[in-house]
Amino acid sequence: MHPEEVFAALRFEPLLPAWLLVGLAVLAVVVVTLGAVRRARGVAWRLAAFGVLLLWLAGPRIVQERRESLPDVGLLVVDQTASMQVGERSRLAEAVRAALTQRAAGLSDLELRTLTVPEGGDAGTRLFGAIDRALADIPRSRLAGTIAITDGQVHDIPETPPGGAPLNVLIPAKGEEIDRRLRVIEAPGYGIVGKTVTLRVAVEDLGVAHPAASADLTIRRDGEPPRVERVPVGAEQLIELPITRAGPTVVELSASALPGEVSAINNRAVVEINGVRDRLRVLLISGEPHPGERTWRRLLKADPSVDLVHFTILRPPEKDDLTPLNELALIAFPVRELFLDKIHEFDLIILDRFQNRGLLPMPYIANIAEHVREGGALLLSVGPEFSGASSLAATPIGQVLPGVPASNAVIEGQFWPRVTDLGQRHPVTEGLTGANPPGNPNGSPGWGSWYRRIQPADVRGEVLLGTRDSQPLLLLDRVGKGRVALLLSDQIWLWSRGHEGGGPQAELLRRVAHWLMQEPDLEENALTAHVADGRLAVEQRSSDPSPAGRVTVTDPDGQPHTLELSQASPGRATASLPANAPGVWQVSDGSRTAFTAAGAANPLELADLRATATLLRQLARGSGGGVHFIGTGTPGAPPDVPELRRTEPDRPANGSSWIGLQRRHDHVVTGIASLALLPAWAALPMMLGLMILAWRREGT
C-alpha cells in the first residue's frame, strides 16, 4: 500500500507557563473591556493584536502522520466433515473455494485466509470453535468478515457472530433438502441368554411438510434372513429381540428410502448386544471326602456368576454300622429332584471322585448322559474309583466320556503335567503360568508334580494335558450338543496347597468349566471380529497346526475384500484393515462367519444430513451477512458463486447475488511531522501591524 500524509491533530506547546499565559489573557480582556466601556477608538484592532500575541505564546502546532494502510483480512472457512462428503457437496465447496481465492487475489487491499475444518472426534461439526482459534491470530481492527462454506449442520453455533464482523454462509445445495433417518432411542448393551431385550427406535422424516404415514423397517441379526415390519413415521417403535446365545449379537436395522431424500446413509443403524448368561447353576457331587474336595468348592464359590449346589457322599449305602437313623445328622441324597426333576436347570454337572455304589438308579445315570447330548456339560475328576467295578465308565455315562479306564489303570509315581502341542493352541490351556514352552517337547514346566493318574483307553476328543511319555491327563470332547471333560488325576489339589511351588489350578479349572458351558472366548476353533478406533480387527482361532490362511471381509456396502492372516501365537492368526463405513461388517474363512458392528465415527454428523440454512440464517443476518445456496441441482455443473465485493463498515455485507467483506481502514504510522501554526516570523509582524492600526485609529 502507498503511504500518505494526513492531518492527525492540533497540539499546543506554550512558550510561557500556563498560569502566566492565563494571567496575560485576563489582563488583555481587562484592557480591551475598559477601552470598550470608554468607547475608545481602535478597541477591535487592539483585541486582534492581543489575540495574535496570546495565540503565538500558546504555541499551536499541526501534527501530520505518515500512514501506511494495512490490508484487511478475510477468513474463508471450508467445512470438510463427514456430512460434507454427501453427494456433490465436497466438489461444490472446493470449486467455490478456488473461485473466491482467485477473486480475492485481485484485491490488493484484502488478504483472504483459508481455514479447513476436518472431521474430528464424535462431537459433530465444531465450525465456530475452529473459527475462534483462527481469529486469535487476526487483529479485530483488520477483520473484514468470515465466509463459511458448509452444509449448515453446525453443532457449536454461538450467540454472536465471530469477531463481530459480517458472516456469510455458502451452502453447497440448490435449496433446503429433505432426509429420512432411523434413530435408535434406546438399545441395551447386554442381554440375558434365553430372554428378550427391547429396542426403542423411530423413523423420522426431516424437512418434509407432510411426512408419510408409515415406512418399512427391515431387521436382520447375524446374517439371518431379514424380517420386515411396517412402522409409523415419527412415532416410537418397540422391537423385541430374543438373546439365544452368549457373546455378541449384531442387529442391523434399516428403513425404506424416502423419495427425494439427500442420502440413505442414516436410514440404517447397527446395534451390538452382548449375550451373557444369568447366574450359572453348577451341581458338584463329591463321591467321598478327600483333600481335593475343598479345591473345587473354593473355586466355584469364588466365582460370583456361579450358583453352586454341592453334595458330598459321607455315608455310602454299603456302610452299615447299625447307627439308628434318628441319630444320624445327615440328609438324604435328593436323587429324584437332582437327576430327574431339575437336571436341565444345571449348566454344569461335576462328578468329583464319584462312583456308582447304587445311590443312582441306572435311569438317572442315563439322564445325565442324555442331558449332555442335549446340550449340557459334564466334568469328571477321577481317581482310583474310576478303575473299580463301580466305575462310572461302566454305566450309561461311559458312552459320553472321552476315555475309559484301561486295565491296571491306576499309575502311582511322581510326574509333571505337561501342556500338549494341541493344548498350546487351545484357549483352555494356552498361556498357563508355568507351562512348558510352546514347541519345546523337552522343556520342563514350572509347576509342581503330581503322584497319581489313571491310564485311559479308547481315548477320544482333544488331549490338552499329558505326561512326558504322552499319556493323557485332561481330555475334552463334544457329544451331541453338549460337552464333556475328563481329568484323569485326583492330584490337582496339590497345586492349590503350593506343593513344589504349586500351579495354576484355579485358572485351569475355571477355563475348563467355562469351556464346557460354551463360553465364546474359549472356543478353540472360532472366527471373531470387532471394530475399534476405525479399524476392523479379525482373529481366527484354530486347533489345526496348518499355516494361517486368508479371510473374506464384506463391508456394509456389500463390497468383498480379501485379507491375509498372520500368525500371532500358536492357534491364533490375526489381521486388520480400516473400517470407516458404519454398518455391519462380515468376515468369513469359508467355514465360519463372524459379524461385527461399526458405528458412525461422528454420530452427530449423520443424525441430520440435510443441507439447510435454518440453523445459521439468524446469526448471519444479525452480523450484516447472509446465506446463499450455491448448488444448481445439475450433477457436475459448476456452482453459482456469488460476487465478492468490498463494503464500508456501516453498509450491508450481503446482497441477492453478492457477498461483501468490509473495508476496515486500518493503518500503521511510519512517521510524524509537527509544524508551527503561527511561527514567530509571522506572529511579530502581525502584532506590530495590528498595534499600529490601533494607534492610528485612536489618533483620528
Secondary structure, DSSP 8 states (H G I E B T S, - for coil): --EEEEEEEEEE--SS-HHHHHHHHHHHHHHHHHHHHTT-TTHHHHHHHHHHHHHHHH-EEEEEEEEEE--EEEEEEEEESGGGGSTTHHHHHHHHHHHHHHHHHT-TTEEEEEEEEE--TTS---HHHHHHHHHTTS-GGGEEEEEEE--S--S---SS-GGGS-EEEEESSSS---EEEEEEEE--SEEETTSEEEEEEEEEEES-SS--SEEEEEEEETT---EEEEEEBTSEEEEEEE--SSEEEEEEEEE---TT-S-SGGGEEEEEEEEE-SSEEEEEEESS--TTHHHHHHHHHH-TTEEEEEEE--S-TT------GGG-------HHIIIIISGGG-SEEEEES---SSSS-HHHHHHHHHHHHTT-EEEEE--GGGGSTT-GGGSGGGGTSS-EEEEEEEEEEEE--EE-HHHHHSTTTTT-TT---TT-TT---SS--EEEEEEEES--SEEEEE-TT--EEEEEEEETTEEEEEE--S-THHHHTTGGG---HHHHHHHHHHHHTT-GGG-SSEEEEEEETTEEEEEEE-S--S---EEEEE-TTS-EEEEE-EEEETTEEEEEEE--S-EEEEEE-SS-EEEEEE--SSHHHHH-----STTTHHHHHHTT--EEE---SSTT------EEEEE-TTS-SB-SSEEEEE----EEEEEEEEEESS-HHHHHHHHHHHHHHHHHHHH-
